[in-house]
Amino acid sequence: MAKASPKADTAVPDKALPANYEDAQAELEHLLARLESGEMPLEQVLSGYQRGSELLKYCREKLQAVEDQIKLLDTKSIDGGIVKSWTPP
């Protein structure tokens, strides 16, 4: 007898990180809502937690990059220097 496969809409696939902060935040909020509501099957809770950790790390890195750029801009404007070009991570 074959095992039933999980539904595609309830699975937490091994996906690449979102293209931007807003998409990552939206996915993380949706995932947290599912975890907190108990609608996620027990077998998927661990993979959901792992995905959430990846998304949280991604969001923190994006926020840190913006914070670093703001500090650079503040420092340069105070010193009257030329602002360096910046490429997001």
Contacts in CASP RR format, 6 or more apart in sequence:
PFRMAT RR
TARGET T0000
AUTHOR 0000-0000-0000
METHOD contacts of the structure
MODEL  1
MAKASPKADTAVPDKALPANYEDAQAELEHLLARLESGEMPLEQVLSGYQ
RGSELLKYCREKLQAVEDQIKLLDTKSIDGGIVKSWTPP
6 41 0 8 1.000
6 43 0 8 1.000
6 44 0 8 1.000
10 39 0 8 1.000
10 40 0 8 1.000
10 41 0 8 1.000
10 44 0 8 1.000
11 44 0 8 1.000
12 31 0 8 1.000
12 40 0 8 1.000
12 44 0 8 1.000
12 47 0 8 1.000
12 48 0 8 1.000
12 51 0 8 1.000
14 47 0 8 1.000
15 51 0 8 1.000
17 24 0 8 1.000
17 54 0 8 1.000
17 55 0 8 1.000
17 58 0 8 1.000
18 24 0 8 1.000
18 27 0 8 1.000
18 55 0 8 1.000
18 58 0 8 1.000
20 62 0 8 1.000
21 58 0 8 1.000
21 59 0 8 1.000
21 62 0 8 1.000
21 63 0 8 1.000
24 55 0 8 1.000
24 58 0 8 1.000
24 59 0 8 1.000
24 62 0 8 1.000
25 55 0 8 1.000
25 59 0 8 1.000
27 55 0 8 1.000
28 52 0 8 1.000
28 55 0 8 1.000
28 56 0 8 1.000
28 59 0 8 1.000
31 48 0 8 1.000
31 51 0 8 1.000
31 52 0 8 1.000
31 55 0 8 1.000
32 52 0 8 1.000
34 40 0 8 1.000
35 45 0 8 1.000
35 48 0 8 1.000
35 49 0 8 1.000
40 48 0 8 1.000
61 89 0 8 1.000
62 88 0 8 1.000
62 89 0 8 1.000
65 88 0 8 1.000
65 89 0 8 1.000
69 86 0 8 1.000
72 83 0 8 1.000
72 84 0 8 1.000
72 86 0 8 1.000
73 83 0 8 1.000
76 82 0 8 1.000
76 83 0 8 1.000
76 84 0 8 1.000
77 83 0 8 1.000
END
